[in-house]
Amino acid sequence: MLLRLVVILALLTVIGAWPLAGWLTGSLWLFVLWWALTTLYGIMVILLAFYDMLAVVREERDKL
């Protein structure tokens, strides 16, 4: 699941940097909105990965 989320994040970054670059630079608000939402999505992916890491550590501790 995390791999899919990271791939989607990479696609959003590439789409915002290349195909939509002309459209996003046309308006400051669109530019800020696109990159703010992409950043928030990235932070969510990082937090989910951190949560997953903690769950694995807890699972390994419970085995002992």
C-alpha positions in Angstrom: 0.0 0.0 0.0 2.8 2.4 0.9 4.5 1.8 -2.4 1.3 2.8 -4.3 1.0 6.0 -2.2 4.6 6.9 -2.9 4.1 6.2 -6.6 1.0 8.5 -6.6 3.1 11.2 -4.8 5.8 10.9 -7.4 3.2 11.2 -10.2 1.7 14.3 -8.6 5.1 15.9 -8.4 6.0 15.1 -12.0 2.6 16.2 -13.3 2.8 19.5 -11.4 6.4 20.1 -12.5 6.0 19.3 -16.2 2.6 18.9 -17.9 0.7 21.4 -15.7 3.6 23.8 -15.2 2.2 26.3 -17.7 -1.3 26.1 -16.2 0.0 26.4 -12.6 2.2 29.3 -13.3 -0.7 31.2 -14.8 -2.2 31.8 -11.4 -0.4 32.2 -8.1 -3.4 30.6 -6.2 -3.4 27.5 -8.4 0.3 27.1 -7.9 0.1 27.4 -4.2 -2.9 25.2 -3.9 -1.4 22.4 -6.0 1.9 22.3 -4.2 0.3 22.8 -0.8 -2.0 19.8 -1.4 0.9 17.8 -2.8 2.9 18.6 0.3 0.1 17.7 2.6 -0.3 14.4 0.8 3.5 13.8 1.1 3.3 14.5 4.9 0.4 12.0 5.2 2.5 9.3 3.4 5.4 10.0 5.7 3.2 9.7 8.8 1.7 6.5 7.5 5.1 5.0 6.9 6.2 6.1 10.4 3.1 4.5 11.9 3.8 1.3 9.9 7.3 1.3 11.2 6.1 1.6 14.8 3.6 -1.2 14.3 6.4 -3.5 13.1 8.5 -2.6 16.1 5.6 -3.3 18.5 4.9 -6.6 16.7 8.5 -7.7 17.1 8.6 -6.7 20.8 5.4 -8.7 21.4 7.1 -11.8 20.0 9.8 -11.8 22.7 
